[in-house]
Amino acid sequence: MIRRLIATVLVICIAAPLPSQAAMLATDQALGAGGRARVTQLLERADVQARLAQYGVNAQDAKARVAALSDDEVARLASTIESLPAGGDIIGAVVLVFLVLLLTDILGFTKIFPFTKPIR
């Protein structure tokens, strides 16, 4: 009975495909539109300008350099910025590792901390 139901559903799914839509993409959409705008917007933030000033870089010079980059370079820079960690602090990672080890110790999978009693 269940096999017949599954077979019927599979036949219906294969025989009646869902409607789809195709459209043309502009070049800036295909390359990740707004990459240059995102990088420029990042350079306009006060904290970023303060950090650039610490390194001895003028914010206007940085914006001019971004404007001079090719589309591929801007897309690569934008993807690099998006993939960087937001906080970058090690305290969160240490707390996470501690909690995972504590949980595995309580569940009885490991015996790392002497102050825990496993539930097994």
Secondary structure as UniProt FT lines:
FT   HELIX           2..15
FT   HELIX           27..30
FT   TURN            33..34
FT   HELIX           35..43
FT   HELIX           46..54
FT   TURN            55..56
FT   HELIX           59..68
FT   HELIX           71..83
FT   HELIX           91..107
FT   TURN            114..115
//
